[in-house]
Amino acid sequence: MVNFEPEPTKAAAFREELLRVIEPSGQEPGCLRMDVFESVRQPYVFAIHSEWTDEAAFELHSSLSHTTRFISAAGSLLGHRVEGLRLRQIGAGSATSKSYESA
């Protein structure tokens, strides 16, 4: 999961960049799921949640041109550094654990 808080005057431009990167990312080999969110209670807060088959698929995603272009654009639109949480499910009644990695 990655949360984003763009500068208020740059939120619309950030939203466009976010929507632009989702389609090619979701079509990558190894991408199981790629979802984007916009907060309903906090203006100018966005998030990405993605699931990958394995670490190698996520690492490839991180190096592709659409991802690096997005990270570069985000750097000029956000008021903070892009930092994702790499998560592994350990609860919620699941009999098996899953890895959740975010872009």
C-alpha positions in Angstrom: 0.0 0.0 0.0 1.2 3.5 -0.8 -0.5 6.7 0.4 0.0 9.9 -1.5 -0.7 13.5 -0.4 0.0 15.9 -3.3 0.3 19.6 -2.8 -3.4 20.9 -2.8 -2.7 22.9 -6.0 -1.2 19.9 -7.7 -3.9 17.3 -6.7 -5.6 17.2 -10.1 -2.3 16.7 -11.9 -1.3 14.0 -9.5 -4.7 12.2 -10.0 -4.1 12.2 -13.7 -0.6 10.7 -13.3 -2.0 8.1 -11.0 -4.7 7.1 -13.4 -2.2 7.0 -16.3 0.2 4.5 -14.6 -2.5 2.1 -13.4 -3.4 0.5 -16.7 0.1 -0.5 -17.9 1.0 -1.6 -14.4 -2.1 -3.8 -14.2 -1.2 -5.5 -17.5 2.3 -6.5 -16.4 3.1 -10.2 -16.0 2.9 -11.1 -12.4 0.4 -8.3 -11.4 -2.5 -10.0 -9.7 -4.3 -6.7 -8.8 -3.8 -3.0 -9.1 -6.2 -0.7 -7.4 -6.2 3.1 -6.9 -8.2 5.0 -4.2 -9.2 8.5 -3.5 -10.1 9.4 0.1 -13.7 10.3 0.7 -13.0 12.1 3.9 -9.6 13.7 3.4 -9.2 16.0 0.4 -6.1 15.3 -1.7 -5.3 11.9 -0.3 -4.8 9.0 -2.7 -3.5 5.4 -2.4 -2.4 2.4 -4.5 -2.8 -1.2 -3.5 -1.3 -3.9 -5.6 -0.7 -7.6 -5.4 2.1 -9.5 -7.2 2.8 -13.1 -7.8 6.3 -12.8 -6.3 9.1 -10.4 -5.4 10.7 -10.7 -8.8 7.5 -9.5 -10.5 7.3 -6.5 -8.2 11.0 -5.7 -8.8 10.5 -5.8 -12.6 7.5 -3.5 -12.1 9.7 -1.0 -10.2 12.1 -0.8 -13.1 9.7 -0.3 -16.0 9.5 3.0 -17.8 5.8 3.8 -16.9 6.6 3.2 -13.2 9.8 5.3 -13.2 8.0 8.1 -15.1 5.2 8.0 -12.5 7.7 8.2 -9.6 9.5 11.1 -11.2 6.2 13.0 -11.8 5.1 12.2 -8.3 8.2 13.7 -6.9 7.3 17.1 -8.3 3.6 16.9 -7.3 3.8 15.5 -3.7 4.7 17.1 -0.5 6.6 13.9 0.6 8.8 11.1 -0.6 7.1 8.0 -2.2 7.3 5.2 0.3 5.3 2.0 0.0 4.6 -0.7 2.6 5.5 -4.2 1.5 3.0 -6.4 3.4 2.4 -10.1 4.0 -1.0 -11.1 5.3 -0.8 -12.9 8.6 -4.4 -12.8 9.9 -8.0 -12.1 9.0 -9.0 -15.7 9.0 -6.9 -16.7 6.0 -5.6 -20.3 6.1 -2.7 -19.4 3.9 -0.5 -16.3 4.0 -0.3 -14.0 1.0 2.2 -11.3 0.0 0.9 -7.8 -0.8 3.4 -5.5 -2.3 2.7 -1.9 -3.4 4.1 0.3 -6.0 
